């Protein structure tokens, strides 16, 4: 039994990453074995969770002796039981001490028994493998796995029953095997994991080394996997590539569904032949006119031979797809190949939609006409549809107009501009008069005068008129005729007083300036005259 446990330790490091599963809490779940015979030295397995300390991990036997495990994982410790413990018959204890930077965590105690030889006072001691790793051997990923599970008590070997049993076909992945051994004192149960994994890469089959007098070389490569069957192969350079003169190593790789890589290589030797063309990939360009667009490209050969292409680089390529045929010639012959140039029109028309400031024809607004155009790189001028349409009635103020245009290839765009109906026209003064229009006699008295204004406005039905100023062709305080200053006074919006006097017997002309304002602040001005006649003119009447 001791030899088997030593062998288990030897393979443990190889499989620990596959068998360890961390626990959510810190505890000792079980130990194996839990019974020992007096004498010798033996290993004990401690299973649980949260067993590892960040600083150190120790197993303390009988509350006195602390030992470091031979193997330590968060859910499994393997430690040698001290010889002096195994020399003392009876029950013993162990405690796992997990030492962290912040303190010490204790797990246990857990008891185990040391029996005197020949005394069957406990269940059998069960010895199991720590874990078994096997490689898939069938198309479904399974494998036949055999293992050894033994048990014994003081009277000798005891039969062990395992589920699944040794020699079963295990599926791909991890399977837990549970084993039980019993005697008259009771039963011992333990478990371990069987991991069936796919570590076999696909087998890649490539041709032997190839010799060619042509630069373009084709070949066939394949790959087969034990589990996946035929799998895809990627070769570099690929079959059908242009190979330069000399030797090129082609490497082909294949991966199975478990990411195992298989590879194989072979040589391609190009001895001579026509020049190898190096052409661009198929080109896609945007048209910039009805003729298409100018396209530049580079075509060359591996040996430096000149290349002729039709159409040549720098040509104007029409809308649609054009095949460019290229060829090159050297002393060994001529090579020819082609690629395509596709000229597309995905650019929508450009809409010219300027803002417009219209004059209102009424208080409600105005019928407005406007002009919006659209130009396409390929189609030229295209039709434009606007909402509201030109000629519609627009209310007073700002209105957004949305215009759309679509070219013959259904590339569409839209634009929004603002149409403003405004009132910037001053009222029209139809007539203006003053009553009285002449003052007589020139007795230096103030005379009440009323101004009448008739004005119309397209937007404002009632523009407001007021006297803005009064002036005279004579000074207010001239010589002669007994002039008196302050010859006029504005008494109301359209009323005023004028003094009936003149200077030197000559005619005085009062000029009354009137302003008319509509509701939007547009102003019109006009004048009306009131006269104080001279003596000659008066006498002529």
Secondary structure as UniProt FT lines:
FT   HELIX           2..19
FT   STRAND          27..32
FT   STRAND          35..37
FT   STRAND          42..49
FT   STRAND          56..61
FT   TURN            62..64
FT   STRAND          65..67
FT   STRAND          71..73
FT   TURN            74..75
FT   STRAND          76..81
FT   HELIX           83..86
FT   STRAND          90..100
FT   TURN            101..102
FT   STRAND          103..115
FT   TURN            117..118
FT   STRAND          125..127
FT   STRAND          132..135
FT   TURN            139..140
FT   STRAND          143..145
FT   STRAND          150..153
FT   TURN            154..155
FT   STRAND          156..158
FT   STRAND          160..163
FT   TURN            166..167
FT   STRAND          168..170
FT   STRAND          173..183
FT   TURN            184..185
FT   STRAND          186..197
FT   STRAND          203..205
FT   STRAND          210..212
FT   STRAND          222..225
FT   TURN            226..228
FT   STRAND          229..230
FT   STRAND          234..236
FT   TURN            239..240
FT   STRAND          246..255
FT   TURN            257..258
FT   STRAND          261..270
FT   STRAND          277..278
FT   STRAND          283..286
FT   TURN            290..291
FT   STRAND          292..295
FT   STRAND          300..301
FT   TURN            302..303
FT   STRAND          307..310
FT   TURN            313..314
FT   STRAND          315..317
FT   STRAND          320..330
FT   TURN            331..332
FT   STRAND          333..344
FT   STRAND          350..352
FT   STRAND          356..359
FT   STRAND          365..367
FT   STRAND          373..376
FT   TURN            377..379
FT   STRAND          380..382
FT   STRAND          385..387
FT   TURN            390..391
FT   STRAND          393..395
FT   STRAND          397..406
FT   TURN            408..409
FT   STRAND          412..422
FT   STRAND          428..435
FT   STRAND          446..456
FT   TURN            461..462
FT   STRAND          464..472
FT   TURN            476..477
FT   TURN            481..482
FT   STRAND          488..492
FT   TURN            493..494
FT   STRAND          495..499
FT   TURN            504..505
FT   STRAND          508..517
FT   TURN            519..520
FT   STRAND          523..532
FT   HELIX           535..540
//
